[in-house]
Amino acid sequence: MHITRKITVLGLLTASTIAIACSDSGTSQPLLEPRLATSGGDSGGIHTPPDTTQHTPPDSSHHTPPDTSHHTGPDTAGKTPNQSLDPRTIAGVVHGIGAQPDTANYALVAGATVVLSSPQDTIAGTSGRELARATSKSDGSFSLGQFKPGVYMVTVTPPAGSPYRGTSWAFVVSPFARDTVPLDVWLRR
C-alpha cells in the first residue's frame, strides 16, 4: 500500500508539472479545452479550436486598407467578368513527350486524331456522342470548331507507327471562358 501511494503521488506531481510546463500564456484558462473532430490528417481525431478570448487589433499606423471602391472580383482589372453562353472555338496543339531520360525534349505531333464528344452518362446508360473530329497539322495544331459552354470529352489517338500513346479526359468550357479555349495535348510514350 505504501508503494501505491508513492506511485499515485508521483503520478499527480508529474501531471501537474507537465500542465505547468505546457502553460505559457499566463491566463486563467482551463487545462482541458473542448476538442472537436477534424477532417484532415490523422491527429487522433481531435482539434483544439483557436483561442478567441485574446485579440490584438492590427497596428493601423503602418497599414493602409486596400481600396475596395471598385472591387468586382478576382483578376478582372476593375471590370465585371463577361458571362456568355455564346459558342467558343476549341483549338490546340498536340505535343509528344521526349524519350527517357530527356522528357523535356518534346515534338509537335502531326497526323493525330482529335475527337470531341459529349460525356458518357453511366446513370442514364447513354454513351458519349461524337461532336467533332480533326487531324493535327504538321505544326501539331488542330481546331474542333465552336461549342457552347458545357462538359465535353476529348480523345486523342496518335498516328499509326508513332511512339506515343493515346489519351482522353473530360473538360469544361466555362461561360466565363475566352473566345478561344486552348486545348493543348501532351502524349506520353
Salt bridges, closest charged atoms under 4 A:
ASP59 OD2 - HIS62 NE2 3.49
ASP67 OD2 - HIS70 ND1 3.78
GLU130 OE1 - ARG133 NH2 2.89
